[in-house]
C-alpha cells in the first residue's frame, strides 16, 4: 500500500451526500441523514467519525462511539467501534486496517480496551476474520 494513496480524516458536513451516493452506487442503503447525524454527534463529542480517502476518493469510514449502547461495554466504560464500512472496490488494500489503527490509537488515550460491533451474517465474514486477526474476542 502506498502511504501517499491513503488519508484518514474526520467527517465534515459536506461529505454526507457524497458518502451516501458512494454506497448507493454499490447497492447499499445508507441515507444522507445518517451521516448528518454522525456530524452532529462528532461535534457533540459523543462519536468520532473517521473517513478514509484513497487517492482523494472516498473509500470508507468507521465510527467510535465513546459511550457504547451495548450494555456490557457501557458498564465497563469500553468505547465501541461501530458502523465500519469500506467500499467494495477499495477492499483488500489495507484501508480497513488503517482505519482500525487510527481508531485504536484514539481509544488508547482513554481506555485499555476497545469493543467492536459486528454482524453475525455471512456478509460480515471478511470483517469477522479481520477482527479475530487483530485480537478481538467475541463477547456473548
C-alpha positions in Angstrom: 0.0 0.0 0.0 1.3 3.4 -0.9 1.2 5.7 2.1 0.5 8.7 0.0 -2.5 7.0 -1.5 -4.4 6.8 1.8 -5.6 9.6 4.0 -7.7 9.4 7.1 -9.6 12.4 8.4 -12.7 13.3 10.4 -16.1 13.6 8.6 -17.2 17.1 7.5 -20.8 18.1 6.8 -20.0 18.5 3.1 -19.1 14.8 3.0 -22.6 13.5 3.8 -24.1 13.4 0.3 -21.0 12.0 -1.3 -20.8 9.1 1.2 -24.4 8.2 0.8 -24.1 8.3 -3.0 -21.0 6.1 -3.0 -22.8 3.4 -1.0 -25.9 3.8 -3.2 -23.8 3.0 -6.3 -22.8 -0.3 -4.8 -26.4 -1.1 -3.8 -26.3 -0.3 -0.1 -28.9 2.0 1.5 -27.1 4.5 3.7 -29.1 7.7 3.8 -27.6 11.2 3.9 -29.4 11.7 7.2 -27.2 9.0 8.8 -24.1 11.0 8.1 -25.6 14.3 9.1 -26.4 12.7 12.4 -22.8 11.4 12.7 -21.6 15.0 12.1 -23.8 16.3 14.9 -22.6 13.5 17.3 -19.0 14.2 16.4 -19.5 17.9 17.1 -21.0 17.0 20.5 -18.0 14.7 21.3 -20.0 11.5 21.7 -18.7 9.9 18.5 -15.7 10.2 16.3 -16.2 9.5 12.6 -13.1 8.7 10.6 -13.2 8.8 6.8 -10.6 7.1 4.6 -9.8 8.5 1.2 -7.8 6.6 -1.4 -6.0 9.0 -3.9 -8.5 11.7 -2.9 -11.6 9.5 -3.4 -13.9 8.4 -0.5 -13.1 4.7 0.3 -14.7 4.0 3.7 -15.2 5.0 7.3 -15.8 3.9 10.8 -17.2 5.5 13.9 -16.1 5.3 17.6 -19.0 5.5 20.0 -17.4 6.8 23.2 -20.3 5.6 25.4 -21.5 2.3 23.9 -25.1 1.3 23.6 -24.1 -2.3 24.3 -24.6 -2.7 28.0 -21.5 -4.8 28.9 -19.2 -2.3 27.1 -21.1 0.7 28.6 -20.9 -0.7 32.1 -17.1 -1.3 31.7 -16.5 2.1 30.0 -15.3 0.4 26.8 -15.6 2.6 23.7 -17.0 0.8 20.8 -16.1 0.8 17.1 -19.4 0.7 15.2 -20.6 1.1 11.6 -17.3 0.2 9.9 -17.5 0.1 6.1 -15.1 0.1 3.2 -16.4 0.3 -0.3 -16.1 -3.0 -2.1 -13.9 -1.6 -4.8 -11.4 -0.4 -2.1 -11.3 -3.6 0.0 -8.1 -5.7 0.4 -5.9 -2.6 0.2 -5.2 -2.2 3.9 -7.8 0.6 4.3 -9.8 -1.2 6.9 -6.7 -2.0 8.9 -5.5 1.7 8.7 -8.9 2.9 9.9 -8.8 0.4 12.8 -5.2 1.5 13.6 -6.4 5.2 13.9 -9.5 4.2 15.9 -7.5 2.1 18.3 -4.9 4.8 18.8 -7.7 7.3 19.8 -9.3 4.8 22.1 -6.0 4.0 23.9 -6.0 7.6 25.1 -8.9 6.9 27.3 -9.2 3.1 27.7 -7.1 0.0 27.7 -9.8 -1.9 25.8 -11.8 -1.3 22.7 -15.0 -3.0 21.7 -16.3 -3.6 18.2 -19.8 -4.3 16.9 -20.1 -6.8 14.1 -23.0 -8.6 12.4 -23.1 -12.3 12.5 -24.4 -13.0 9.0 -22.4 -14.3 6.0 -22.0 -10.7 4.7 -19.8 -9.9 7.7 -17.4 -12.8 7.2 -14.4 -10.7 6.0 -14.9 -8.3 8.9 -15.1 -11.1 11.4 -11.8 -12.6 10.1 -10.1 -9.2 10.3 -11.3 -8.6 13.9 -10.1 -12.0 15.1 -6.7 -11.5 13.4 -6.4 -8.2 15.3 -7.1 -9.9 18.6 -10.8 -9.0 19.1 -12.6 -11.8 21.1 -16.3 -12.5 20.7 -18.4 -11.4 23.6 -21.6 -13.4 24.4 
